[in-house]
C-alpha cells in the first residue's frame, strides 16, 4: 500500500465536542502553519481528545473521516 501525504501547505484543524445525545459542548480550531493532510487530521484528533479530558470527559468516542489516521492507532 502506498500512502501519499500531499505537498506541504498552510493547514489548520477544527472540530466539535458533542454530548451523549449529540448536543453541542465545545468547538475548537487551530492553525498549524505548513503541513500536510495527515498532520492536520492527527493534530485535530489529539487536540480534541486533550480538550475533552481537560473538560472532565474521560469516556470519549472519537470519530474521524480519515481512514489512514484511524489505521495509525
N, C-alpha and C positions, 0 to 999 in steps of 0.2 A: 504494500500500500504506500502510495506517495501522497504526502500532505503538503500543499502549497500554502504558505502563510501570507503571501502577498508582500508588496513593496511597502516600506515604512512611509507613513504619512501622519498628519495630525489626527489624533484619535481621542475619544472620550468615552465614558460609560454612564449608564443610568439604570435605575431600577425602582421597584416598588415593593415595600413590605406590606403584606396583607394579613389580616386575621384569619381565624378558623373558618369563618363563613364568607370570606372574600372581602371583608371591609378594609378600607384603606387605613394603614397605620402610619406609614412614613414613606417618603420618597427620597431618593438620593441621586447625585450625579457627581462626576469628577472629570478633570482634564488630565490626560496622560502625556501630552506633548507628542513626540514622534513615537510611533509604534505600529503594530500590525493588528489584524483582526483577532488573533489568538490572545495577544496581550490585553486587548480590550475586553474580551469575554471573561478571561480569568480574573482580571482586576475587578470587574463588576461583581463577579461571584464572591471574591474574597471580601470586598468592601461591604457588600450586602450582608454576608454572614457575620462579619465583625460587628456591624451596626446592630443586627438583631441580638447578638449576645450582650452588647453594651446596654441595650434597652431591656434586658432581662428575659428575653425569649430564648430558651435553651433547647426546646423540641422544635426543630425547624425543618420544613420541607423546602428543598432548593430546586427550582425549575429553570432550565436553560434551553434556548433554541439552538445551541451549538453541540452537535454530535461529537466533535473531536474534543471539546472541553470536558465533556462527561467521560469520555474514554480515558482521560488522563488521571482519573481518580485513583 
